[in-house]
Amino acid sequence: MTGPAERGGLRTSQVAERAGVNIQTLRYYERRGLLAEPARSNGGHRLYPPDTVALLTVIKAAQRLGFTLDEVADLLDAGRRGHPTPDLRQRALDKITEIDARIADLTAIRTSLTDVVDARCDSITDCTCADCPLPFLTVTTVAPDGERP
């Protein structure tokens, strides 16, 4: 059984709590057009339809999968047109490619950092380790009066 709030809509705080987002996020999504502008009560309070909570859950799930808000907006627009498109599948494939590239970059960074740790590097500008894996630069210090030491 639904209460009076559900029949007339959910207030901002109710939607935010049920969806696990803060009120600023809810308003931001509204400004971005991810959520339709809600009806207003006689007292001027926003009244969201109950399915807003489910929509917010979908938006947050898509973000966790790596989609940007712009991409989520495009996917929502495609879904709202009422006819299925291969858009989600292709976007998911593109996202996988993007993630694979980021994983490769992070793996290379991790390997380089491991080399630095293993070589016991002690300075990025004047390393004294025997076989430094980093190209280092000797930085000349300038005294406050402009004179070089």
Buried (B, 14 or more C-beta within 10 A) or exposed (E): EEEEEEEBBBBBEBBBBBBEBEEEBBBBBBEEEBBEEBEEEEEEBBBBBBEBBEBBBBBBEBEEEEBEBEBBBBBBEBBEEEEEEEEBEEBBEEBEEEEEEEEEEEEEEEEEEEBBEEBEBEEEEEBEBEEBBBEBEEEEEEEEEEEEE
